[in-house]
Amino acid sequence: MGGESGRKHAVVIGASIAGLCAARVLSDFYDGVTVYERDELPSTPDNRPAVPQGRHVHLLMARGAMEFDGLFPGLLDDMVAAGVPILENRPDCIYFGAAGHVLGTGHTLRDEFTAYVPSRPQLEWQIRQRVLQIANVEIQHRSVAQPRFDADAQRVTGVYLDSDGSEPDFVAADVVVDAAGRGTRLPVWLEQWGYQRPPEKIVDVGIGYASHQLRLPEGALRERVIVAGASRQHPLGLGLLGYEDRTWTLTTFGVGKVEPPHTFPEMLALAEELLPERISTALRRAEPVGEPAFHRYPTSRWRRYHKLERFPAGILPLGDAVASFDPTYGQGMTMTSLQAGHLRRALAGGADDLAHDVNRATAKTTFPVWMMTAIGDFAFHHAAGQAPRWYRPVGSLFDQFLGAAETDPVLAEWFLRRFSLLDSLYMVPSTGLVGRTVRHNMRLWLAGRRAARAERSGALAAS
Ligand SMILES: Cc1cc2nc3c(=O)[nH]c(=O)nc-3n(C[C@H](O)[C@H](O)[C@H](O)COP(=O)(O)OP(=O)(O)OC[C@H]3O[C@@H](n4cnc5c(N)ncnc54)[C@H](O)[C@@H]3O)c2cc1C
């Protein structure tokens, strides 16, 4: 793999979450950074065509909030000032159902943590405003046709931009960051330049999203985050988030190619099935705003660039361009924020081979999260395709763990902190926690038997 050249000009393809984070990091190391974005960027926190997922619920994990605030100090305060709900991870703020188990209700967690609930357009807009204020960064409304590859030097030396004229414009760059999202053409370009395509891990999740914006009467719900994930028994789930502009987004989804409800009355019927009566009754008072939005997400995809023996210098992928996770787990933006950290560390360490270092670091953080979501997809989300044999038994053990976590606050807290990617990216309970799970489930089982016996003898005495 080739070494890096100077640090004059960096180009970023795409001004979404990954591109903006990349620009922030690169601005500390390059004289100038130009971000090219094919979408016209709105001047207010609005949805835009190239990020259709913005119309559906976007959970910002607690870890992601911390990482973004590290990249853009003051971001969280500004979001709260803009009305973004801030909430402690307490039962009265969050209703959280995972794989058919409801966690965190009926008891207070010992170690609460803070979550933020910006809408996706709000988060991107807040970050963009900060990037626009960086003196050596420029965001241009142009589409990148493709990078320029110098075969003699075996490196990318800039990008060609789509132009109205016959010849595309060329812009030289010492490094190009591909933050073009999961539709990136980097694998194709690599092949054209004489490299291998990256090997891929794919999970056929077959997810469909259907969302509606809502208005709810003030105080109708005490929670701001309501999640009921799909389960083995039920391939449909939903998320309901209250955002900064006092609107709510209700997203329903189907996994394993099961269609989610398409109309608002059907969405309400699903909410009635999945949520406690108190919440579904409040939802009946909601007023739908605008038209529903739909999105299909057929596969999770991890392009494993770190496995390639040869990779050109002068270019590196970031964000969904590398790994696009099952969105129902709400991890994509947080995983992108971690990759921005890898880029910073590689640049600060003066990496000879930037892509090599960043690709490897990204693989290390992607692996545990990818594995856990894949286990969940095969065990609970009816994913199709070949999975390692041990995925399903591990999924069953997790089912027991989540069952115990419903009534054991220590287990619930462990799960919620890990799910938020706070303590570790690995979702592997210690032997102590496994023992606790077994004892807890055993106690519940014995209590159930005792209650049944008491009921039987009560009935006999009465007859
Ligand atoms: C339905 C759905 C729900 C999701 N929910 C969550 C959630 O709850 N929580 C969470 O953390 N994550 C969620 N995600 C994932 C999250 O949206 C992404 O991880 C996040 O947007 C980071 O993506 P990105 O910046 O890498 O790419 P994208 O957001 O896809 O952006 C790519 C950008 O590159 C631009 N671009 C592409 N090609 C070119 C070109 N040739 N020239 C110029 N510009 C170009 C595009 O216009 C776009 O702006 C969800 C995703 C989906 C699909």
The ligand as a MOL file (V3000), in Angstrom:
LIG
                    3D

  0  0  0     0  0            999 V3000
M  V30 BEGIN CTAB
M  V30 COUNTS 53 58 0 0 0
M  V30 BEGIN ATOM
M  V30 1 C -34.2650 3.9560 7.1870 0
M  V30 2 C -32.9930 4.2750 7.9530 0
M  V30 3 C -33.0590 4.5690 9.3080 0
M  V30 4 C -31.8990 4.8420 10.0060 0
M  V30 5 N -31.9860 5.0770 11.3510 0
M  V30 6 C -30.8730 5.3570 12.0430 0
M  V30 7 C -30.9320 5.6140 13.4340 0
M  V30 8 O -31.9900 5.5140 14.0780 0
M  V30 9 N -29.7780 5.9340 14.0780 0
M  V30 10 C -28.5750 5.9960 13.4220 0
M  V30 11 O -27.5550 6.3010 14.0550 0
M  V30 12 N -28.4820 5.7550 12.1040 0
M  V30 13 C -29.5850 5.4320 11.3980 0
M  V30 14 N -29.4830 5.1940 10.0580 0
M  V30 15 C -28.1560 5.2580 9.4120 0
M  V30 16 C -27.7150 6.6980 9.1490 0
M  V30 17 O -28.6890 7.3650 8.3830 0
M  V30 18 C -26.3440 6.7110 8.4490 0
M  V30 19 O -25.4600 5.8810 9.1600 0
M  V30 20 C -25.7770 8.1140 8.3820 0
M  V30 21 O -26.5480 8.9050 7.5260 0
M  V30 22 C -24.3390 8.1940 7.9080 0
M  V30 23 O -24.3280 8.0170 6.5660 0
M  V30 24 P -23.2650 8.6500 5.5570 0
M  V30 25 O -22.9760 10.0710 5.8510 0
M  V30 26 O -22.1380 7.6970 5.4950 0
M  V30 27 O -24.0720 8.5160 4.1840 0
M  V30 28 P -25.4300 9.1730 3.7240 0
M  V30 29 O -26.1890 9.7340 4.8410 0
M  V30 30 O -26.0950 8.1680 2.8610 0
M  V30 31 O -24.9540 10.3820 2.8330 0
M  V30 32 C -24.2150 10.2580 1.6450 0
M  V30 33 C -24.0880 11.6550 1.0360 0
M  V30 34 O -23.2060 11.6100 -0.0780 0
M  V30 35 C -23.7720 12.3830 -1.1340 0
M  V30 36 N -23.2140 11.8680 -2.3920 0
M  V30 37 C -23.2910 10.5910 -2.8500 0
M  V30 38 N -22.6400 10.4960 -4.0180 0
M  V30 39 C -22.1370 11.7110 -4.3060 0
M  V30 40 C -21.3720 12.2310 -5.3750 0
M  V30 41 N -20.9650 11.4470 -6.3950 0
M  V30 42 N -21.0400 13.5380 -5.3590 0
M  V30 43 C -21.4250 14.3580 -4.3420 0
M  V30 44 N -22.1680 13.9090 -3.2930 0
M  V30 45 C -22.5030 12.6070 -3.2780 0
M  V30 46 C -25.2570 12.1590 -0.9920 0
M  V30 47 O -25.9860 13.1520 -1.6620 0
M  V30 48 C -25.4170 12.2020 0.5320 0
M  V30 49 O -25.6000 13.5080 0.9990 0
M  V30 50 C -30.6320 4.8760 9.3330 0
M  V30 51 C -30.5710 4.5820 7.9770 0
M  V30 52 C -31.7290 4.2650 7.2990 0
M  V30 53 C -31.6280 3.9100 5.8350 0
M  V30 END ATOM
M  V30 BEGIN BOND
M  V30 1 1 1 2
M  V30 2 1 2 3
M  V30 3 2 2 52
M  V30 4 2 3 4
M  V30 5 1 4 5
M  V30 6 1 4 50
M  V30 7 2 5 6
M  V30 8 1 6 7
M  V30 9 1 6 13
M  V30 10 2 7 8
M  V30 11 1 7 9
M  V30 12 1 9 10
M  V30 13 2 10 11
M  V30 14 1 10 12
M  V30 15 2 12 13
M  V30 16 1 13 14
M  V30 17 1 14 15
M  V30 18 1 14 50
M  V30 19 1 15 16
M  V30 20 1 16 17
M  V30 21 1 16 18
M  V30 22 1 18 19
M  V30 23 1 18 20
M  V30 24 1 20 21
M  V30 25 1 20 22
M  V30 26 1 22 23
M  V30 27 1 23 24
M  V30 28 2 24 25
M  V30 29 1 24 26
M  V30 30 1 24 27
M  V30 31 1 27 28
M  V30 32 2 28 29
M  V30 33 1 28 30
M  V30 34 1 28 31
M  V30 35 1 31 32
M  V30 36 1 32 33
M  V30 37 1 33 34
M  V30 38 1 33 48
M  V30 39 1 34 35
M  V30 40 1 35 36
M  V30 41 1 35 46
M  V30 42 1 36 37
M  V30 43 1 36 45
M  V30 44 2 37 38
M  V30 45 1 38 39
M  V30 46 1 39 40
M  V30 47 2 39 45
M  V30 48 1 40 41
M  V30 49 2 40 42
M  V30 50 1 42 43
M  V30 51 2 43 44
M  V30 52 1 44 45
M  V30 53 1 46 47
M  V30 54 1 46 48
M  V30 55 1 48 49
M  V30 56 2 50 51
M  V30 57 1 51 52
M  V30 58 1 52 53
M  V30 END BOND
M  V30 END CTAB
M  END
